[in-house]
Amino acid sequence: MSSIRIILVDDNDELRAYMSQYFQKQQDISVVGEAANGLDALKLIKEKQADVLLLDIIMPSLDGFGVLEQLQHLPPEKRPHVIAVTALGRDDFIRRAVDLGVMYYMIKPVDLPVLLDRVREVVRQRPSKPSEGRSVSAPGLNLDDRLSNLFLGMGIPAHIKGYQYLREAIKLVIATPSMIGGITKELYPAIAHRFGTTSSKVERAIRHAIEVAWSRGRVDTLDKAFGCEVAQPEEKPTNGEFIALIADKLSMDHTA
């Protein structure tokens, strides 16, 4: 299997070197370029055929948003998948980055094994054209991609535990719908076993993720994604209600 080609872009030389050293140790990863600013990053992107771009947002010469805007002018096959890795967690920054095609938005300090998982995930996902936007229900997107788009649109950041637990919960319920009826005895323990944690921590983390989404006032993302009114801002759902809602809607999309 060919290596996943990545470009690292961050103006923190020490952090960039640390990340490069980590990725170079992976048998399926090849770091084909590094840059400390957006202008050098664009040169590398045009020179190298990278699969994934790990991109900081605040940098000298040209910031991450400038890089993302310039990527829109490249043919789709020339654009790498982009994962933003930044210290900025502002809601408007996340929304703008997602609108410009970022597939994951991760807040520093990042867990490098988790970042590695995201790199592998975006390469496994089917390519999409950032300039055309990415709908949760769009044909050609796999389940992981649709969940990523939905959660980012709702403002659930990828670096919190609840993000991953929710993804796993929804995928399990889609595969085995009866699990939603045994959320505390079946679903939470299954997720806890998968991630090496406890059922109570899974429950709390999922609750936190849902509360983040509702506190950011982006629940209308659900309505836009599914083409009908499915959530009320003033009525925060339980964990089970939220998981069942998303699983049911995505299941219907899949079978339609």
PAMIBA-932030 format. One record per residue: x, y, z of N, C-alpha, C in turn; residue in one letter. Coordinates in nm, 3 decimals. Atoms other than C-alpha are relative to their C-alpha. Layout:
<recs>
[rec [X, Y, Z], [X, Y, Z], [X, Y, Z], "A"]
...
</recs>
This chain:
<recs>
[rec [0.084, -0.119, 0.000], [0.000, 0.000, 0.000], [0.088, 0.125, 0.000], "M"]
[rec [-0.079, -0.122, 0.010], [0.136, 0.344, -0.093], [-0.019, 0.085, 0.125], "S"]
[rec [0.004, -0.085, -0.118], [0.215, 0.594, 0.181], [-0.096, 0.116, -0.019], "S"]
[rec [0.082, -0.121, 0.000], [-0.019, 0.877, 0.273], [0.096, 0.119, 0.003], "I"]
[rec [-0.091, -0.114, 0.013], [0.159, 1.194, 0.164], [-0.060, 0.122, 0.070], "R"]
[rec [0.053, -0.115, -0.073], [0.119, 1.486, 0.405], [0.098, 0.117, -0.004], "I"]
[rec [-0.076, -0.125, -0.013], [0.234, 1.848, 0.422], [-0.036, 0.061, 0.135], "I"]
[rec [0.019, -0.063, -0.130], [0.282, 2.012, 0.764], [0.022, 0.150, -0.012], "L"]
[rec [-0.013, -0.146, 0.008], [0.219, 2.386, 0.789], [-0.030, 0.061, 0.136], "V"]
[rec [0.015, -0.062, -0.132], [0.278, 2.563, 1.121], [0.120, 0.090, 0.023], "D"]
[rec [-0.112, -0.093, -0.020], [0.486, 2.865, 1.217], [0.079, -0.028, 0.128], "D"]
[rec [-0.075, 0.041, -0.118], [0.595, 2.698, 1.543], [0.098, -0.109, -0.042], "N"]
[rec [-0.101, 0.093, 0.051], [0.920, 2.533, 1.437], [0.013, -0.125, 0.087], "D"]
[rec [-0.017, 0.113, -0.092], [0.945, 2.315, 1.746], [-0.116, -0.098, -0.012], "E"]
[rec [0.118, 0.086, 0.013], [0.590, 2.184, 1.717], [0.000, -0.073, -0.134], "L"]
[rec [-0.001, 0.060, 0.132], [0.627, 2.124, 1.344], [0.101, -0.115, -0.007], "R"]
[rec [-0.103, 0.104, -0.002], [0.948, 1.926, 1.399], [-0.047, -0.122, 0.080], "A"]
[rec [0.052, 0.109, -0.083], [0.781, 1.721, 1.673], [-0.104, -0.082, -0.076], "Y"]
[rec [0.102, 0.069, 0.079], [0.485, 1.640, 1.450], [0.063, -0.079, -0.115], "M"]
[rec [-0.067, 0.066, 0.112], [0.712, 1.556, 1.157], [0.068, -0.128, 0.046], "S"]
[rec [-0.069, 0.117, -0.054], [0.917, 1.319, 1.369], [-0.099, -0.112, 0.031], "Q"]
[rec [0.100, 0.100, -0.034], [0.604, 1.143, 1.490], [-0.055, -0.067, -0.126], "Y"]
[rec [0.061, 0.056, 0.121], [0.451, 1.100, 1.145], [0.099, -0.082, -0.082], "F"]
[rec [-0.099, 0.074, 0.077], [0.775, 0.986, 0.985], [0.024, -0.140, 0.055], "Q"]
[rec [-0.016, 0.133, -0.061], [0.777, 0.691, 1.226], [-0.110, -0.096, -0.043], "K"]
[rec [0.112, 0.085, 0.042], [0.449, 0.563, 1.080], [0.030, -0.060, -0.137], "Q"]
[rec [-0.034, 0.068, 0.124], [0.492, 0.305, 0.806], [-0.085, 0.044, -0.118], "Q"]
[rec [0.091, -0.038, 0.110], [0.195, 0.435, 0.606], [-0.006, 0.150, -0.024], "D"]
[rec [-0.001, -0.147, 0.013], [0.283, 0.807, 0.629], [0.133, 0.047, -0.057], "I"]
[rec [-0.121, -0.064, 0.054], [0.529, 1.016, 0.430], [-0.019, 0.151, 0.005], "S"]
[rec [0.003, -0.147, -0.006], [0.593, 1.382, 0.515], [0.076, 0.052, -0.121], "V"]
[rec [-0.062, -0.043, 0.126], [0.660, 1.536, 0.174], [0.036, 0.148, -0.002], "V"]
[rec [-0.033, -0.142, -0.004], [0.691, 1.898, 0.283], [-0.040, 0.065, 0.130], "G"]
[rec [0.031, -0.077, -0.120], [0.691, 2.146, 0.570], [0.011, 0.149, -0.034], "E"]
[rec [-0.004, -0.145, 0.023], [0.622, 2.519, 0.577], [-0.038, 0.074, 0.128], "A"]
[rec [0.027, -0.081, -0.118], [0.611, 2.796, 0.836], [-0.095, 0.115, -0.029], "A"]
[rec [0.094, -0.106, 0.035], [0.378, 3.031, 0.647], [-0.084, -0.043, -0.119], "N"]
[rec [0.093, 0.037, 0.104], [0.095, 3.024, 0.399], [0.056, 0.007, -0.141], "G"]
[rec [-0.056, -0.013, 0.134], [0.293, 3.141, 0.097], [0.087, -0.120, -0.038], "L"]
[rec [-0.083, 0.118, 0.026], [0.548, 2.863, 0.130], [-0.086, -0.125, -0.010], "D"]
[rec [0.091, 0.115, 0.005], [0.263, 2.621, 0.191], [-0.060, -0.016, -0.139], "A"]
[rec [0.060, 0.006, 0.133], [0.100, 2.708, -0.142], [0.100, -0.051, -0.103], "L"]
[rec [-0.102, 0.048, 0.092], [0.429, 2.650, -0.324], [0.014, -0.152, 0.011], "K"]
[rec [-0.015, 0.143, -0.023], [0.459, 2.307, -0.165], [-0.119, -0.078, -0.056], "L"]
[rec [0.122, 0.067, 0.048], [0.100, 2.216, -0.247], [0.003, -0.016, -0.151], "I"]
[rec [-0.007, 0.005, 0.146], [0.160, 2.296, -0.613], [0.112, -0.092, -0.049], "K"]
[rec [-0.114, 0.082, 0.040], [0.494, 2.112, -0.622], [-0.018, -0.147, 0.035], "E"]
[rec [0.017, 0.137, -0.049], [0.396, 1.804, -0.425], [-0.145, -0.045, -0.017], "K"]
[rec [0.135, 0.054, 0.010], [0.097, 1.578, -0.479], [-0.035, -0.062, 0.135], "Q"]
[rec [0.028, 0.046, -0.137], [-0.003, 1.558, -0.113], [-0.143, -0.049, 0.012], "A"]
[rec [0.134, 0.050, -0.029], [-0.300, 1.363, 0.017], [-0.068, 0.084, 0.109], "D"]
[rec [0.055, -0.071, -0.116], [-0.343, 1.561, 0.340], [0.086, 0.120, 0.033], "V"]
[rec [-0.067, -0.124, -0.044], [-0.257, 1.915, 0.448], [-0.039, 0.026, 0.145], "L"]
[rec [0.024, -0.037, -0.139], [-0.221, 1.979, 0.822], [0.033, 0.147, 0.012], "L"]
[rec [-0.012, -0.145, 0.019], [-0.278, 2.352, 0.841], [-0.030, 0.079, 0.127], "L"]
[rec [0.024, -0.097, -0.107], [-0.235, 2.610, 1.116], [-0.082, 0.115, -0.059], "D"]
[rec [0.082, -0.111, 0.050], [-0.466, 2.913, 1.091], [0.073, 0.133, 0.008], "I"]
[rec [-0.069, -0.129, -0.017], [-0.268, 3.208, 1.231], [0.148, -0.018, -0.032], "I"]
[rec [-0.139, 0.010, 0.044], [0.063, 3.241, 1.043], [0.040, 0.129, -0.070], "M"]
[rec [-0.047, -0.120, 0.071], [0.281, 3.515, 0.891], [-0.013, -0.016, -0.151], "P"]
[rec [0.002, -0.007, 0.147], [0.277, 3.618, 0.522], [-0.139, -0.029, -0.056], "S"]
[rec [0.134, 0.036, 0.044], [-0.049, 3.436, 0.449], [-0.056, -0.098, 0.102], "L"]
[rec [0.054, 0.088, -0.103], [-0.275, 3.283, 0.711], [-0.071, -0.122, -0.060], "D"]
[rec [0.064, 0.124, 0.045], [-0.458, 2.952, 0.696], [-0.123, 0.024, -0.085], "G"]
[rec [0.118, -0.031, 0.080], [-0.777, 3.108, 0.564], [0.040, 0.040, -0.142], "F"]
[rec [-0.049, -0.038, 0.132], [-0.579, 3.261, 0.279], [0.039, -0.121, -0.082], "G"]
[rec [-0.038, 0.124, 0.069], [-0.439, 2.919, 0.195], [-0.125, -0.074, -0.047], "V"]
[rec [0.124, 0.070, 0.035], [-0.788, 2.765, 0.200], [-0.070, 0.068, -0.117], "L"]
[rec [0.063, -0.072, 0.111], [-0.920, 3.038, -0.029], [0.073, -0.026, -0.131], "E"]
[rec [-0.077, 0.026, 0.123], [-0.637, 2.981, -0.277], [-0.020, -0.143, -0.049], "Q"]
[rec [0.022, 0.139, 0.040], [-0.702, 2.607, -0.275], [-0.124, -0.016, -0.087], "L"]
[rec [0.122, 0.009, 0.078], [-1.044, 2.673, -0.423], [0.025, 0.020, -0.149], "Q"]
[rec [-0.033, -0.025, 0.140], [-0.872, 2.781, -0.747], [0.072, -0.117, -0.066], "H"]
[rec [-0.068, 0.117, 0.056], [-0.698, 2.446, -0.790], [-0.103, -0.103, -0.047], "L"]
[rec [0.090, 0.109, 0.041], [-0.856, 2.154, -0.979], [-0.024, -0.093, 0.119], "P"]
[rec [0.031, 0.086, -0.115], [-1.029, 1.919, -0.731], [0.103, -0.110, 0.024], "P"]
[rec [-0.095, 0.109, -0.016], [-0.780, 1.641, -0.799], [0.135, 0.046, 0.053], "E"]
[rec [-0.126, -0.056, -0.048], [-0.494, 1.874, -0.701], [-0.008, 0.047, 0.145], "K"]
[rec [0.018, -0.051, -0.136], [-0.640, 1.973, -0.363], [0.015, -0.112, 0.103], "R"]
[rec [-0.010, 0.100, -0.107], [-0.528, 1.781, -0.056], [-0.118, 0.013, 0.096], "P"]
[rec [0.096, -0.010, -0.110], [-0.772, 1.697, 0.220], [0.064, 0.087, 0.108], "H"]
[rec [-0.057, -0.094, -0.097], [-0.729, 1.964, 0.489], [-0.052, -0.028, 0.141], "V"]
[rec [0.032, 0.007, -0.142], [-0.720, 1.921, 0.865], [0.062, 0.123, 0.064], "I"]
[rec [-0.050, -0.119, -0.069], [-0.691, 2.247, 1.058], [0.047, -0.040, 0.140], "A"]
[rec [-0.056, 0.026, -0.132], [-0.468, 2.223, 1.365], [0.043, 0.135, 0.056], "V"]
[rec [-0.021, -0.138, -0.043], [-0.481, 2.549, 1.557], [-0.035, 0.020, 0.147], "T"]
[rec [0.032, -0.033, -0.139], [-0.501, 2.711, 1.899], [-0.130, 0.078, 0.010], "A"]
[rec [0.119, -0.084, 0.001], [-0.809, 2.908, 1.795], [-0.127, -0.084, -0.006], "L"]
[rec [0.123, 0.077, -0.006], [-1.143, 2.762, 1.897], [-0.124, 0.084, -0.017], "G"]
[rec [0.115, -0.088, 0.016], [-1.367, 3.054, 1.809], [-0.102, -0.059, -0.097], "R"]
[rec [0.108, 0.057, 0.078], [-1.703, 2.953, 1.669], [0.001, 0.051, -0.144], "D"]
[rec [0.003, -0.054, 0.136], [-1.681, 3.187, 1.369], [0.118, -0.050, -0.082], "D"]
[rec [-0.115, 0.055, 0.070], [-1.335, 3.056, 1.281], [-0.030, -0.142, -0.047], "F"]
[rec [0.034, 0.138, 0.036], [-1.459, 2.697, 1.286], [-0.096, -0.003, -0.118], "I"]
[rec [0.099, -0.003, 0.108], [-1.758, 2.781, 1.068], [0.064, 0.040, -0.132], "R"]
[rec [-0.064, -0.046, 0.124], [-1.545, 2.969, 0.815], [0.090, -0.109, -0.057], "R"]
[rec [-0.090, 0.106, 0.046], [-1.290, 2.687, 0.799], [-0.078, -0.113, -0.064], "A"]
[rec [0.082, 0.108, 0.055], [-1.561, 2.427, 0.741], [-0.058, 0.041, -0.135], "V"]
[rec [0.054, -0.050, 0.126], [-1.718, 2.644, 0.471], [0.105, -0.003, -0.111], "D"]
[rec [-0.108, 0.000, 0.098], [-1.378, 2.654, 0.300], [0.057, -0.140, -0.026], "L"]
[rec [-0.038, 0.136, 0.035], [-1.350, 2.276, 0.293], [0.078, -0.079, 0.101], "G"]
[rec [-0.073, 0.075, -0.102], [-1.172, 2.179, 0.616], [-0.083, -0.120, 0.044], "V"]
[rec [0.072, 0.122, -0.036], [-1.264, 1.821, 0.704], [0.001, -0.025, 0.150], "M"]
[rec [-0.005, 0.006, -0.146], [-1.153, 1.834, 1.068], [0.062, 0.129, 0.049], "Y"]
[rec [-0.053, -0.121, -0.062], [-1.087, 2.132, 1.293], [0.041, -0.041, 0.142], "Y"]
[rec [-0.050, 0.051, -0.127], [-0.865, 2.033, 1.587], [0.073, 0.110, 0.076], "M"]
[rec [-0.056, -0.105, -0.086], [-0.760, 2.250, 1.880], [0.128, -0.049, 0.066], "I"]
[rec [-0.125, 0.030, -0.068], [-0.404, 2.254, 2.008], [-0.018, 0.013, 0.152], "K"]
[rec [-0.092, 0.106, 0.043], [-0.258, 2.081, 2.195], [-0.078, -0.124, -0.045], "P"]
[rec [0.070, 0.116, 0.053], [-0.363, 1.783, 1.987], [0.068, -0.128, 0.046], "V"]
[rec [-0.050, 0.135, -0.028], [-0.325, 1.417, 2.073], [0.045, -0.057, -0.134], "D"]
[rec [-0.051, 0.042, 0.130], [-0.099, 1.296, 1.792], [-0.057, -0.133, -0.049], "L"]
[rec [0.066, 0.122, 0.049], [-0.243, 0.942, 1.780], [-0.141, 0.026, -0.054], "P"]
[rec [0.133, -0.035, 0.050], [-0.590, 1.097, 1.739], [0.013, 0.072, -0.135], "V"]
[rec [-0.023, -0.070, 0.127], [-0.459, 1.329, 1.467], [0.038, -0.099, -0.110], "L"]
[rec [-0.036, 0.104, 0.096], [-0.305, 1.027, 1.295], [-0.124, -0.075, -0.049], "L"]
[rec [0.125, 0.066, 0.039], [-0.645, 0.856, 1.300], [-0.079, 0.086, -0.098], "D"]
[rec [0.075, -0.090, 0.088], [-0.802, 1.164, 1.138], [0.064, 0.004, -0.140], "R"]
[rec [-0.070, 0.001, 0.129], [-0.535, 1.167, 0.865], [-0.042, -0.124, -0.080], "V"]
[rec [0.038, 0.125, 0.068], [-0.613, 0.805, 0.782], [-0.147, 0.001, -0.042], "R"]
[rec [0.143, -0.005, 0.031], [-0.987, 0.870, 0.795], [-0.028, 0.082, -0.126], "E"]
[rec [0.033, -0.086, 0.115], [-0.988, 1.156, 0.545], [0.049, -0.060, -0.131], "V"]
[rec [-0.049, 0.064, 0.121], [-0.783, 0.954, 0.299], [-0.092, -0.115, -0.041], "V"]
[rec [0.093, 0.109, 0.030], [-1.026, 0.662, 0.325], [-0.132, 0.051, -0.056], "R"]
[rec [0.128, -0.054, 0.045], [-1.322, 0.891, 0.261], [0.005, 0.032, -0.148], "Q"]
[rec [0.009, -0.033, 0.143], [-1.442, 0.950, -0.093], [0.023, 0.148, -0.020], "R"]
[rec [-0.027, -0.142, 0.023], [-1.323, 1.280, -0.241], [-0.126, 0.078, -0.028], "P"]
[rec [0.111, -0.090, 0.030], [-1.560, 1.574, -0.255], [0.058, 0.134, -0.042], "S"]
[rec [-0.047, -0.129, 0.049], [-1.533, 1.920, -0.411], [-0.033, 0.107, 0.103], "K"]
[rec [0.026, -0.100, -0.102], [-1.490, 2.181, -0.136], [-0.076, 0.120, -0.053], "P"]
[rec [0.063, -0.121, 0.052], [-1.604, 2.463, -0.362], [-0.150, -0.017, -0.016], "S"]
[rec [0.143, 0.023, 0.017], [-1.943, 2.299, -0.403], [-0.070, -0.022, 0.133], "E"]
[rec [0.060, 0.026, -0.130], [-1.997, 2.248, -0.031], [-0.025, -0.148, 0.017], "G"]
[rec [0.018, 0.141, -0.027], [-2.064, 1.916, 0.137], [-0.123, -0.019, 0.087], "R"]
[rec [0.124, 0.026, -0.073], [-2.417, 1.822, 0.239], [0.009, -0.132, 0.073], "S"]
[rec [0.000, 0.123, -0.077], [-2.470, 1.560, 0.508], [-0.060, -0.114, -0.081], "V"]
[rec [0.071, 0.103, 0.074], [-2.701, 1.372, 0.271], [0.049, -0.017, -0.143], "S"]
[rec [-0.043, 0.001, 0.139], [-2.506, 1.425, -0.049], [0.041, -0.139, -0.045], "A"]
[rec [-0.041, 0.130, 0.053], [-2.463, 1.116, -0.268], [0.152, -0.009, -0.007], "P"]
[rec [-0.144, 0.021, 0.009], [-2.113, 0.969, -0.257], [0.073, 0.017, 0.131], "G"]
[rec [-0.065, -0.014, -0.129], [-2.038, 1.058, 0.105], [-0.029, -0.123, 0.084], "L"]
[rec [0.024, 0.114, -0.087], [-1.986, 0.765, 0.338], [-0.049, 0.047, 0.136], "N"]
[rec [0.061, -0.035, -0.129], [-2.127, 0.752, 0.689], [0.092, 0.085, 0.085], "L"]
[rec [-0.095, -0.079, -0.079], [-1.812, 0.882, 0.858], [0.005, 0.145, -0.048], "D"]
[rec [-0.007, -0.134, 0.057], [-1.800, 1.178, 0.621], [-0.126, 0.080, 0.033], "D"]
[rec [0.125, -0.070, -0.032], [-2.167, 1.264, 0.675], [-0.007, 0.040, 0.146], "R"]
[rec [-0.001, -0.034, -0.143], [-2.128, 1.249, 1.052], [0.097, 0.113, 0.029], "L"]
[rec [-0.098, -0.108, -0.020], [-1.816, 1.466, 1.037], [-0.057, 0.134, -0.042], "S"]
[rec [0.058, -0.124, 0.049], [-1.994, 1.728, 0.829], [-0.109, 0.050, 0.094], "N"]
[rec [0.111, -0.037, -0.087], [-2.298, 1.724, 1.056], [0.050, 0.056, 0.133], "L"]
[rec [-0.050, -0.045, -0.129], [-2.103, 1.756, 1.381], [0.073, 0.132, -0.010], "F"]
[rec [-0.071, -0.128, 0.018], [-1.878, 2.032, 1.248], [-0.100, 0.113, -0.023], "L"]
[rec [0.101, -0.101, 0.025], [-2.182, 2.218, 1.121], [-0.074, 0.040, 0.126], "G"]
[rec [0.069, -0.029, -0.126], [-2.341, 2.193, 1.464], [0.093, 0.066, 0.102], "M"]
[rec [-0.093, -0.063, -0.093], [-2.026, 2.324, 1.630], [0.055, -0.095, 0.105], "G"]
[rec [-0.060, 0.097, -0.092], [-1.920, 2.000, 1.802], [0.145, -0.020, -0.042], "I"]
[rec [-0.140, 0.007, 0.043], [-1.539, 2.022, 1.794], [0.054, -0.142, 0.003], "P"]
[rec [-0.051, 0.136, 0.017], [-1.348, 1.714, 1.684], [0.091, -0.045, 0.112], "A"]
[rec [-0.098, 0.040, -0.101], [-1.105, 1.723, 1.977], [-0.063, -0.048, 0.130], "H"]
[rec [0.060, 0.043, -0.126], [-1.358, 1.651, 2.253], [-0.042, -0.146, -0.009], "I"]
[rec [0.030, 0.143, -0.004], [-1.427, 1.294, 2.361], [-0.140, -0.030, -0.052], "K"]
[rec [0.137, 0.026, 0.039], [-1.800, 1.324, 2.305], [-0.020, -0.008, -0.150], "G"]
[rec [0.006, 0.004, 0.146], [-1.742, 1.381, 1.934], [0.017, -0.144, -0.049], "Y"]
[rec [-0.027, 0.137, 0.042], [-1.593, 1.034, 1.891], [-0.103, -0.099, 0.054], "Q"]
[rec [0.098, 0.091, -0.058], [-1.836, 0.865, 2.128], [-0.134, 0.010, -0.072], "Y"]
[rec [0.125, -0.018, 0.075], [-2.134, 1.014, 1.944], [0.007, -0.068, -0.137], "L"]
[rec [-0.018, 0.066, 0.130], [-1.999, 0.897, 1.610], [-0.018, -0.150, 0.013], "R"]
[rec [0.007, 0.145, -0.020], [-1.956, 0.547, 1.744], [-0.140, -0.044, 0.037], "E"]
[rec [0.135, 0.034, -0.044], [-2.298, 0.547, 1.911], [-0.097, -0.003, -0.117], "A"]
[rec [0.092, -0.009, 0.115], [-2.480, 0.653, 1.595], [0.026, -0.114, -0.098], "I"]
[rec [-0.034, 0.109, 0.092], [-2.293, 0.401, 1.381], [-0.048, -0.136, 0.054], "K"]
[rec [0.045, 0.124, -0.061], [-2.374, 0.121, 1.628], [-0.152, -0.014, -0.010], "L"]
[rec [0.147, 0.005, 0.004], [-2.744, 0.213, 1.638], [-0.049, -0.019, -0.142], "V"]
[rec [0.036, 0.023, 0.140], [-2.761, 0.229, 1.258], [0.017, -0.147, -0.035], "I"]
[rec [-0.026, 0.141, 0.030], [-2.608, -0.118, 1.242], [-0.093, -0.093, 0.077], "A"]
[rec [0.087, 0.083, -0.085], [-2.817, -0.258, 1.532], [-0.099, 0.090, 0.071], "T"]
[rec [0.096, -0.096, -0.057], [-3.125, -0.040, 1.597], [-0.048, -0.035, 0.140], "P"]
[rec [0.049, 0.040, -0.133], [-3.226, -0.241, 1.905], [0.088, 0.050, 0.113], "S"]
[rec [-0.092, -0.046, -0.105], [-2.923, -0.106, 2.091], [-0.047, 0.128, 0.066], "M"]
[rec [0.047, -0.126, -0.059], [-3.095, 0.228, 2.146], [-0.095, -0.029, 0.115], "I"]
[rec [0.088, 0.037, -0.110], [-3.341, 0.045, 2.371], [0.075, -0.045, 0.123], "G"]
[rec [-0.082, 0.038, -0.114], [-3.056, -0.064, 2.593], [0.122, 0.090, 0.008], "G"]
[rec [-0.109, -0.097, 0.011], [-2.850, 0.252, 2.595], [0.100, -0.012, 0.114], "I"]
[rec [-0.092, 0.009, -0.114], [-2.707, 0.208, 2.945], [0.060, -0.139, 0.016], "T"]
[rec [-0.046, 0.137, -0.020], [-2.674, -0.172, 2.938], [0.075, -0.056, -0.121], "K"]
[rec [-0.065, 0.051, 0.121], [-2.558, -0.221, 2.579], [0.085, 0.104, -0.072], "E"]
[rec [-0.067, -0.097, 0.086], [-2.469, 0.095, 2.391], [0.121, 0.063, 0.069], "L"]
[rec [-0.112, -0.062, -0.069], [-2.254, 0.279, 2.647], [0.113, -0.099, 0.029], "Y"]
[rec [-0.108, 0.096, -0.024], [-2.064, -0.037, 2.749], [0.077, -0.037, -0.127], "P"]
[rec [-0.066, 0.033, 0.125], [-1.992, -0.117, 2.383], [0.098, 0.110, -0.041], "A"]
[rec [-0.087, -0.113, 0.033], [-1.849, 0.231, 2.326], [0.117, 0.006, 0.097], "I"]
[rec [-0.106, -0.003, -0.102], [-1.654, 0.218, 2.653], [0.106, -0.106, -0.030], "A"]
[rec [-0.095, 0.108, 0.033], [-1.498, -0.112, 2.549], [0.084, 0.039, -0.122], "H"]
[rec [-0.070, -0.040, 0.122], [-1.407, 0.029, 2.207], [0.110, 0.103, 0.030], "R"]
[rec [-0.095, -0.108, -0.026], [-1.228, 0.332, 2.357], [0.078, -0.017, 0.130], "F"]
[rec [-0.075, 0.025, -0.122], [-1.094, 0.178, 2.677], [-0.034, 0.095, 0.113], "G"]
[rec [0.043, -0.091, -0.105], [-1.299, 0.388, 2.916], [-0.120, -0.061, 0.073], "T"]
[rec [0.114, 0.051, -0.075], [-1.611, 0.356, 3.135], [-0.131, 0.050, -0.058], "T"]
[rec [0.131, -0.039, 0.051], [-1.980, 0.374, 3.054], [-0.042, 0.137, 0.050], "S"]
[rec [0.039, -0.130, -0.056], [-2.032, 0.669, 3.287], [0.074, 0.115, -0.068], "S"]
[rec [-0.075, -0.105, 0.071], [-1.756, 0.868, 3.112], [-0.053, 0.018, -0.141], "K"]
[rec [0.060, -0.009, 0.133], [-1.911, 0.787, 2.775], [-0.128, 0.082, 0.007], "V"]
[rec [0.126, -0.072, -0.015], [-2.249, 0.911, 2.894], [0.022, 0.149, 0.022], "E"]
[rec [-0.027, -0.142, -0.030], [-2.106, 1.236, 3.036], [0.059, 0.072, -0.120], "R"]
[rec [-0.065, -0.064, 0.116], [-1.893, 1.306, 2.728], [-0.101, 0.026, -0.112], "A"]
[rec [0.103, -0.021, 0.102], [-2.187, 1.258, 2.491], [-0.093, 0.113, 0.042], "I"]
[rec [0.086, -0.108, -0.049], [-2.398, 1.484, 2.710], [0.068, 0.136, -0.023], "R"]
[rec [-0.074, -0.125, 0.019], [-2.127, 1.750, 2.697], [-0.001, 0.042, -0.146], "H"]
[rec [-0.001, -0.032, 0.143], [-2.106, 1.730, 2.317], [-0.133, 0.057, -0.045], "A"]
[rec [0.134, -0.049, 0.036], [-2.482, 1.778, 2.282], [-0.022, 0.140, 0.058], "I"]
[rec [0.015, -0.131, -0.063], [-2.475, 2.070, 2.525], [0.082, 0.106, -0.073], "E"]
[rec [-0.082, -0.094, 0.079], [-2.193, 2.233, 2.324], [-0.076, 0.042, -0.125], "V"]
[rec [0.074, -0.031, 0.122], [-2.403, 2.210, 2.008], [-0.117, 0.094, 0.029], "A"]
[rec [0.117, -0.083, -0.030], [-2.711, 2.359, 2.173], [0.042, 0.137, 0.051], "W"]
[rec [-0.045, -0.129, -0.051], [-2.513, 2.633, 2.350], [0.049, 0.091, -0.112], "S"]
[rec [-0.049, -0.080, 0.112], [-2.370, 2.746, 2.015], [-0.111, 0.040, -0.096], "R"]
[rec [0.115, -0.043, 0.079], [-2.717, 2.785, 1.869], [0.002, -0.044, -0.143], "G"]
[rec [-0.011, 0.044, 0.138], [-2.648, 2.581, 1.559], [-0.087, -0.122, -0.030], "R"]
[rec [0.084, 0.118, 0.022], [-2.922, 2.321, 1.587], [-0.076, 0.007, -0.133], "V"]
[rec [0.066, -0.009, 0.130], [-3.072, 2.457, 1.265], [0.077, -0.076, -0.108], "D"]
[rec [-0.077, 0.083, 0.091], [-2.791, 2.262, 1.096], [-0.071, -0.132, -0.025], "T"]
[rec [0.072, 0.125, 0.015], [-2.999, 1.952, 1.160], [-0.115, 0.015, -0.099], "L"]
[rec [0.112, -0.024, 0.090], [-3.299, 2.102, 0.984], [0.047, 0.012, -0.145], "D"]
[rec [-0.053, -0.019, 0.135], [-3.088, 2.207, 0.685], [0.051, -0.132, -0.056], "K"]
[rec [-0.057, 0.126, 0.046], [-2.919, 1.868, 0.669], [-0.105, -0.098, -0.045], "A"]
[rec [0.100, 0.101, 0.028], [-3.236, 1.665, 0.669], [-0.124, 0.054, -0.071], "F"]
[rec [0.110, -0.055, 0.080], [-3.469, 1.905, 0.491], [-0.133, 0.013, 0.072], "G"]
[rec [0.123, -0.018, -0.077], [-3.724, 1.929, 0.771], [0.037, 0.040, 0.142], "C"]
[rec [-0.026, -0.045, -0.137], [-3.759, 2.060, 1.125], [0.010, -0.122, 0.091], "E"]
[rec [-0.020, 0.117, -0.084], [-3.609, 1.797, 1.353], [0.045, 0.034, 0.141], "V"]
[rec [-0.047, -0.037, -0.133], [-3.486, 1.995, 1.655], [-0.048, 0.140, 0.036], "A"]
[rec [0.040, -0.130, -0.051], [-3.600, 2.284, 1.870], [0.111, 0.055, 0.090], "Q"]
[rec [-0.109, -0.055, -0.081], [-3.335, 2.519, 2.018], [-0.030, -0.001, 0.150], "P"]
[rec [0.037, -0.008, -0.142], [-3.529, 2.544, 2.345], [-0.023, -0.137, 0.063], "E"]
[rec [0.026, 0.133, -0.052], [-3.577, 2.168, 2.379], [0.121, -0.090, -0.026], "E"]
[rec [-0.121, 0.080, 0.014], [-3.243, 1.998, 2.434], [-0.034, -0.148, 0.020], "K"]
[rec [0.036, 0.141, -0.011], [-3.277, 1.623, 2.368], [0.088, -0.075, 0.099], "P"]
[rec [-0.083, 0.090, -0.079], [-3.153, 1.344, 2.592], [0.102, -0.064, -0.093], "T"]
[rec [-0.099, 0.071, 0.082], [-2.853, 1.144, 2.476], [-0.067, -0.099, -0.094], "N"]
[rec [0.067, 0.101, 0.081], [-3.078, 0.865, 2.358], [-0.083, 0.059, -0.111], "G"]
[rec [0.083, -0.065, 0.101], [-3.315, 1.098, 2.175], [0.086, 0.053, -0.115], "E"]
[rec [-0.087, -0.057, 0.102], [-3.029, 1.269, 1.991], [0.059, -0.111, -0.087], "F"]
[rec [-0.060, 0.110, 0.075], [-2.858, 0.944, 1.893], [-0.103, -0.066, -0.090], "I"]
[rec [0.106, 0.065, 0.078], [-3.187, 0.788, 1.779], [-0.042, 0.087, -0.118], "A"]
[rec [0.041, -0.092, 0.106], [-3.279, 1.099, 1.577], [0.098, -0.005, -0.117], "L"]
[rec [-0.101, -0.003, 0.107], [-2.952, 1.113, 1.382], [0.009, -0.136, -0.068], "I"]
[rec [-0.009, 0.134, 0.058], [-2.933, 0.736, 1.335], [-0.118, -0.028, -0.092], "A"]
[rec [0.120, 0.025, 0.080], [-3.291, 0.724, 1.207], [0.005, 0.077, -0.132], "D"]
[rec [-0.004, -0.082, 0.121], [-3.243, 1.010, 0.960], [0.106, -0.049, -0.098], "K"]
[rec [-0.106, 0.047, 0.089], [-2.914, 0.878, 0.825], [-0.033, -0.138, -0.057], "L"]
[rec [0.042, 0.130, 0.050], [-3.059, 0.528, 0.795], [-0.097, 0.018, -0.116], "S"]
[rec [0.095, -0.025, 0.108], [-3.344, 0.665, 0.584], [0.070, 0.053, -0.124], "M"]
[rec [-0.078, -0.049, 0.115], [-3.096, 0.853, 0.363], [0.065, -0.117, -0.072], "D"]
[rec [-0.076, 0.111, 0.057], [-2.903, 0.530, 0.313], [-0.092, -0.093, -0.080], "H"]
[rec [0.091, 0.094, 0.065], [-3.209, 0.325, 0.216], [-0.087, 0.066, -0.105], "T"]
[rec [0.087, -0.070, 0.095], [-3.380, 0.597, 0.009], [0.042, -0.030, -0.143], "A"]
</recs>
